[in-house]
């Protein structure tokens, strides 16, 4: 049965459930997906059974032509099947992220070095001294302490040479961190320093969540690049394929914006209508991905260059993402890091050189 037939209300002639689409096509365990199709309602009005591979998911809402189901813990990438009245539907694919590290406290995007190692913060509450500020997750998913001496490590970014830079929202500074974990101050006195991003000329942008975006030149001169509305938690920065700086930052509104700042510092609203937008990343096609809520649903929202938005990954508590080699992504929640084998390729760093 086609989508047009479903919309027109035509019945499933053979009485068997049929899945036409699963949206979004990727999720974290616990995320809610919407399954569109027909024949989902049993004659006795019992809820259908939804299976993600061999595991049963919980049904949140059901009707004859759609079901909202929650991806169960332990589910893996595979297929979704709906069963009702003794009949099973066709199988539709879904990508499910796997947890690679937990008991963490990231507050924005993870970061990857050129070898594919993942770095993630244990940020802690304001003024809290934690035993480990940054953890390193190697390509075999072994988790090791990397940096121990920073208060409230927030955002991580690598420059073209592979050098690591980290903001501390505690002292308003950016630190340069060597491969052995030693650190030195790179730029200071930048308020509540949160987000970080490099442009193609290797200027560093730093978000002070009280309302200022700073630009730090390669000679370490610091300029006020732009001012925007203050954030209640943090700014998150990413440089787009045309060299514009994109900024998100939750406010007291539930209808927040992603800002675009051109190379001259002019600020415009790129997209408005997100709840608590946080970490940002671009794919090779110039689409922007944001950890946010849209229309009451939390996950990773994809925004095309023309401003069309849709949920791309379902999942609660997401705060950021980073694209990884091999068409995959590393997703950060408030307490864990997940790997998603995805059909999306991230923006290559060479385009920023």
C-alpha positions as CSV (number, residue, x, y, z in Angstrom):
1,X,0.0,0.0,0.0
2,X,1.4,3.4,-0.9
3,X,1.6,6.4,1.4
4,X,-1.1,8.1,-0.6
5,X,-3.4,5.1,0.0
6,X,-2.7,5.3,3.7
7,X,-3.5,9.0,3.8
8,X,-6.7,8.4,1.8
9,X,-7.8,5.9,4.4
10,X,-7.8,2.8,2.2
11,X,-7.7,-0.4,4.2
12,X,-5.0,-3.0,4.1
13,X,-6.7,-5.6,1.8
14,X,-4.9,-8.7,3.1
15,X,-5.2,-7.8,6.8
16,X,-1.5,-8.0,7.4
17,X,0.5,-5.1,9.0
18,X,2.7,-3.3,6.6
19,X,5.5,-0.8,7.4
20,X,6.1,2.0,5.0
21,X,8.7,4.1,6.9
22,X,10.5,4.4,10.2
23,X,11.3,7.9,11.3
24,X,13.9,8.9,12.2
25,X,15.9,6.1,10.8
26,X,18.5,6.2,13.6
27,X,18.1,6.2,17.4
28,X,19.8,5.7,20.8
29,X,18.3,3.1,23.1
30,X,15.4,4.8,24.8
31,X,14.7,7.0,21.8
32,X,11.2,7.1,20.3
33,X,10.6,6.4,16.6
34,X,7.5,6.8,14.6
35,X,6.5,3.8,12.4
36,X,4.1,4.6,9.5
37,X,2.2,2.0,7.6
38,X,-1.2,0.2,7.7
39,X,-2.9,-2.7,9.4
40,X,-1.4,-2.1,12.8
41,X,-4.7,-2.2,14.8
42,X,-5.9,-5.7,15.8
43,X,-9.7,-6.4,15.6
44,X,-9.8,-6.6,19.4
45,X,-7.9,-3.2,19.6
46,X,-4.9,-4.8,21.4
47,X,-1.7,-2.9,20.9
48,X,0.7,-4.4,18.4
49,X,4.0,-5.9,19.3
50,X,7.1,-4.0,18.0
51,X,10.4,-5.8,17.8
52,X,13.8,-4.3,17.2
53,X,15.8,-7.3,16.0
54,X,15.2,-9.9,18.7
55,X,14.2,-7.3,21.4
56,X,10.7,-6.0,22.0
57,X,10.2,-2.3,22.3
58,X,7.5,-0.6,24.3
59,X,4.6,0.9,22.4
60,X,3.9,4.5,23.4
61,X,1.1,5.3,21.0
62,X,-0.6,3.1,18.4
63,X,-3.3,3.4,15.7
64,X,-4.1,1.6,12.5
65,X,-1.6,3.6,10.4
66,X,1.2,4.6,12.8
67,X,2.9,3.4,16.0
68,X,5.3,5.3,18.2
69,X,7.7,2.9,19.9
70,X,10.6,3.2,22.2
71,X,13.9,1.5,21.3
72,X,14.8,-0.9,24.1
73,X,18.0,-1.0,26.0
74,X,20.4,-3.5,24.4
75,X,19.0,-3.1,20.9
76,X,21.4,-3.1,18.0
77,X,21.2,-1.9,14.4
78,X,19.0,-4.2,12.3
79,X,15.3,-4.2,11.5
80,X,11.9,-3.3,12.9
81,X,9.0,-5.6,12.6
82,X,5.4,-5.1,13.8
83,X,3.2,-8.1,14.7
84,X,-0.6,-7.9,15.3
85,X,-3.4,-10.5,15.3
86,X,-1.0,-13.3,14.6
87,X,0.6,-11.6,11.5
88,X,4.0,-10.0,11.1
89,X,4.9,-7.1,8.9
90,X,7.8,-6.6,6.5
91,X,11.1,-5.7,8.1
92,X,12.4,-2.1,7.8
93,X,15.9,-1.1,8.7
94,X,17.0,1.1,11.7
95,X,20.4,2.2,12.9
96,X,20.8,2.0,16.7
97,X,23.8,3.6,18.5
98,X,25.9,1.5,20.9
99,X,27.4,2.8,24.1
100,X,31.2,2.9,24.2
101,X,31.8,4.8,27.5
102,X,29.6,5.8,30.4
103,X,29.9,7.5,33.8
104,X,31.0,10.7,32.1
105,X,29.8,14.3,32.1
106,X,30.1,15.9,28.7
107,X,28.4,19.2,28.2
108,X,29.0,19.6,24.4
109,X,30.5,17.8,21.4
110,X,33.2,15.1,21.9
111,X,36.3,15.6,19.7
112,X,38.3,13.2,17.5
113,X,42.0,13.4,16.7
114,X,43.5,12.5,13.4
115,X,44.0,8.9,14.5
116,X,40.3,8.5,15.4
117,X,40.7,8.6,19.2
118,X,37.8,10.3,21.0
119,X,38.2,12.9,23.7
120,X,35.4,13.7,26.1
121,X,35.1,15.9,29.2
122,X,34.0,15.1,32.7
123,X,32.9,18.7,33.2
124,X,31.4,18.6,36.7
125,X,29.3,21.3,38.3
126,X,30.6,24.9,38.4
127,X,33.7,25.1,40.7
128,X,33.8,21.3,41.1
129,X,37.3,19.8,41.0
130,X,36.9,16.3,39.5
131,X,39.7,13.7,39.5
132,X,39.8,13.5,35.6
133,X,38.8,16.4,33.4
134,X,39.2,14.7,30.0
135,X,39.1,11.0,29.1
136,X,40.5,9.5,26.0
137,X,38.7,6.7,24.2
138,X,40.9,4.8,21.8
139,X,39.8,3.1,18.6
140,X,39.3,-0.2,20.5
141,X,37.0,1.8,22.9
142,X,39.4,1.6,25.8
143,X,38.7,4.5,28.2
144,X,41.7,6.1,29.9
145,X,42.3,9.3,31.9
146,X,43.9,12.0,29.8
147,X,43.8,15.3,31.6
148,X,43.5,15.8,35.4
149,X,44.3,19.4,36.3
150,X,41.6,21.5,34.7
151,X,38.5,22.9,36.4
152,X,35.2,22.6,34.5
153,X,36.7,21.5,31.1
154,X,34.0,22.3,28.6
155,X,34.7,22.3,24.9
156,X,37.5,20.6,22.9
157,X,38.8,21.5,19.5
158,X,41.8,20.5,17.4
159,X,43.7,22.8,15.0
160,X,45.1,21.9,11.6
161,X,48.3,20.6,13.1
162,X,46.4,18.3,15.5
163,X,47.0,20.4,18.6
164,X,44.3,20.2,21.3
165,X,42.6,23.3,22.8
166,X,40.1,23.2,25.7
167,X,38.0,25.8,27.4
168,X,37.4,26.1,31.1
169,X,34.2,27.8,32.0
170,X,35.5,28.1,35.5
171,X,38.3,30.6,34.8
172,X,37.4,31.9,31.3
173,X,40.5,30.6,29.7
174,X,41.5,28.4,26.7
175,X,44.3,25.9,27.3
176,X,46.6,24.2,24.8
177,X,47.0,20.6,25.8
178,X,50.0,18.5,24.7
179,X,49.7,14.8,23.8
180,X,51.1,13.8,27.2
181,X,48.4,15.7,28.9
182,X,50.3,18.7,30.1
183,X,48.6,22.1,29.5
184,X,49.5,25.7,29.2
185,X,47.3,28.8,29.0
186,X,46.6,30.0,25.4
187,X,44.1,32.8,25.9
188,X,42.5,34.2,29.0
189,X,39.9,36.6,30.4
190,X,37.0,35.5,28.2
191,X,34.2,35.4,30.7
192,X,32.4,32.0,31.0
193,X,34.3,30.4,28.1
194,X,32.4,27.5,26.6
195,X,32.3,26.7,22.8
196,X,35.4,26.4,20.5
197,X,35.9,26.3,16.8
198,X,38.7,27.0,14.3
199,X,38.1,28.6,10.9
200,X,40.1,27.9,7.7
201,X,42.7,30.5,8.6
202,X,43.1,28.8,11.9
203,X,41.6,31.7,13.9
204,X,40.0,30.4,17.1
205,X,36.5,31.4,18.1
206,X,35.5,31.2,21.8
207,X,31.9,31.6,23.1
208,X,31.5,33.4,26.4
209,X,28.0,32.4,27.4
210,X,27.2,35.8,28.8
211,X,26.9,37.1,25.3
212,X,30.2,37.5,23.5
213,X,31.9,35.5,20.7
214,X,35.7,36.2,20.8
215,X,38.1,35.7,18.0
216,X,41.6,34.7,18.9
217,X,44.1,35.2,16.0
218,X,47.1,33.0,15.5
219,X,49.3,35.6,17.2
220,X,46.9,35.3,20.2
221,X,45.4,38.8,19.8
222,X,41.8,38.7,21.1
223,X,39.0,40.5,19.5
224,X,35.2,40.8,20.2
225,X,33.9,39.2,17.0
226,X,30.1,39.3,17.7
227,X,27.5,39.6,20.5
228,X,24.4,37.6,20.8
229,X,21.8,36.7,23.4
230,X,23.2,35.2,26.6
231,X,22.9,31.5,27.2
232,X,21.8,29.8,30.4
233,X,24.3,27.0,30.0
234,X,26.9,27.3,27.1
235,X,27.5,28.3,23.6
236,X,28.3,25.7,21.0
237,X,30.2,26.6,17.8
238,X,30.9,25.1,14.4
239,X,32.3,26.6,11.2
240,X,30.3,25.9,8.1
241,X,31.6,25.0,4.6
242,X,31.4,28.6,3.4
243,X,33.4,29.9,6.4
244,X,30.5,31.2,8.4
245,X,30.4,30.6,12.2
246,X,27.3,28.9,13.5
247,X,26.3,29.3,17.2
248,X,23.7,27.6,19.4
249,X,23.1,28.3,23.1
250,X,20.0,27.5,25.2
251,X,18.2,30.4,26.7
252,X,15.1,30.6,28.9
253,X,13.0,30.3,25.7
254,X,11.8,26.9,24.5
255,X,12.0,28.2,20.9
256,X,15.7,28.9,20.5
257,X,17.8,29.8,17.5
258,X,20.9,28.8,15.7
259,X,22.8,31.9,14.7
260,X,25.0,32.4,11.6
261,X,27.8,34.9,11.9
262,X,29.6,35.8,8.6
263,X,33.4,36.4,8.5
264,X,32.8,40.1,9.2
265,X,30.9,39.5,12.4
266,X,27.3,40.2,11.1
267,X,24.8,38.0,13.0
268,X,21.7,36.5,11.4
269,X,19.2,33.8,12.6
270,X,19.9,30.7,10.5
271,X,17.1,28.6,12.1
272,X,14.6,29.3,14.9
273,X,12.4,26.8,16.6
274,X,14.6,24.4,18.6
275,X,14.4,23.5,22.3
276,X,17.7,23.6,24.2
277,X,20.0,23.5,21.1
278,X,23.6,22.4,22.0
279,X,26.4,20.7,20.1
280,X,26.7,21.3,16.3
281,X,28.4,19.5,13.4
282,X,28.3,19.7,9.6
283,X,28.2,16.9,7.1
284,X,29.9,16.8,3.7
285,X,26.8,18.1,2.0
286,X,26.6,21.2,4.2
287,X,23.8,20.0,6.3
288,X,23.9,21.1,10.0
289,X,23.2,18.6,12.8
290,X,22.2,19.9,16.2
291,X,21.6,18.2,19.5
292,X,18.2,19.7,20.3
293,X,14.5,19.2,20.6
294,X,12.1,19.9,17.7
295,X,8.3,19.7,18.0
296,X,8.8,18.2,21.4
297,X,11.0,15.4,20.3
298,X,14.7,15.2,21.5
299,X,17.6,14.0,19.5
300,X,19.8,15.1,16.6
301,X,18.1,17.6,14.3
302,X,19.3,17.9,10.7
303,X,18.9,21.3,9.1
304,X,19.6,21.6,5.4
305,X,21.3,24.7,3.9
306,X,17.9,26.1,3.0
307,X,16.6,25.8,6.6
308,X,14.5,22.7,6.4
309,X,14.7,20.8,9.6
310,X,13.8,17.2,10.7
311,X,14.8,14.8,13.4
312,X,17.6,12.6,12.2
313,X,18.4,10.6,15.4
314,X,16.0,10.0,18.3
315,X,17.4,10.0,21.8
316,X,17.1,11.9,25.1
317,X,19.8,13.8,27.0
318,X,21.9,14.3,23.9
319,X,24.3,17.3,24.2
320,X,26.6,16.9,21.1
321,X,28.1,14.9,18.3
322,X,31.2,14.5,16.2
323,X,31.5,12.8,12.8
324,X,33.9,9.9,12.7
325,X,35.7,8.1,9.9
326,X,33.7,5.5,7.9
327,X,30.3,7.2,7.8
328,X,29.7,7.1,11.5
329,X,29.2,9.5,14.4
330,X,30.1,9.7,18.0
331,X,27.2,11.0,20.1
332,X,27.4,12.5,23.6
333,X,24.6,12.4,26.2
334,X,24.9,14.0,29.6
335,X,26.5,10.8,31.0
336,X,27.8,8.6,28.1
337,X,29.4,8.4,24.7
338,X,27.8,6.3,21.9
339,X,28.9,5.2,18.4
340,X,26.5,5.2,15.5
341,X,27.3,3.5,12.2
342,X,25.5,5.9,9.9
343,X,25.1,6.7,6.2
344,X,26.3,10.3,6.7
345,X,29.8,11.5,6.1
346,X,31.1,14.4,8.1
347,X,32.6,17.6,6.7
348,X,36.3,16.8,6.0
349,X,38.9,18.9,7.8
350,X,40.7,19.5,4.5
351,X,38.0,21.8,3.4
352,X,38.8,24.1,6.4
353,X,42.5,24.2,5.5
